Amino acid sequence: MRLVRYDRGGTASVGVLDPQANTVVDVEPESAGMDALIRAWSPDLAERLSQAARGGAGTPLDQVRLLAPCQPGSREIFCVGKNYLEHAAEFERSGYDSGPAQASAGSPYPVIFTKAASSVIGPNDGIPNHADLTSALDYEAELAVVVGLGGRLIAKADAWEHVFGYTVLNDVTARDLQRNHQQWFLGKSLDGFCPLGPCLVTRDEVDASQLAVRAWVNGELRQSANTADLIFDIPTLIATISAGITLEPGDIIATGTPSGVGAGFDPPRFLRAGDVVTVEVERVGRLSNPVVAG
Ligand code: MG
């Protein structure tokens, strides 16, 4: 099932996509928001929603303004650094890496950091270029995992049962801030630095262990890899984070980006106002955002 949040007369509403008719069927009365929907999820609820999607009079998708499918509230977004070998190598070569170098050299410890929840924007929203703060604005295409069943000390073997679904995330980064401040939080968390969407795809729809991840800038392919190449796979990430932090329904885990980011080119190819960045995860969705002055 493909769930969306969208603007319905000025308020956020939850809908189910009918992929055949390409329409959005409103299910807000069932859900009271995406977060509540995830918390209340059950086979019965899923069945009612899919019936609604099949039978409902939907609004054509091109007539609705989609919002980010999840609203993380005050909870930060968990992120993973250097989780594809070629990206780890390009990043360490780039001169923007202030972090420990061992991650790409077989460390058993994934690099875990967070982005501010306030950085989330929706499909087609403008990414502010923050030109007064950064001259090294970069993109990172990523598969994002959305937690369904929360918990602590989740074993790798049980991890998939805790996944609600997937969406697409662009981990926009100010490389100079990332380097200068050493901790990555600031350079990853400026307003508008987390495009998310367009929909939240439930776990039963895709096998996330093998999905193509791509990014384009102004139509030029920059990143192309597969989640099969993740150094630390999804169960390992869930087990690692939940070892000491209780995961909650609706938590988002960005799984890392492949090689081909702007900082990886020589000379670097950073984003400018007027560019359009498109990130895509196979069978999950395609997310486009323009870069705007601001
Ligand atoms: Mg990233």
Residues whose N, C-alpha, C, O or C-beta is under 5 A from the ligand:
A	BS01	MG	V80 E140 D171 G256 T257
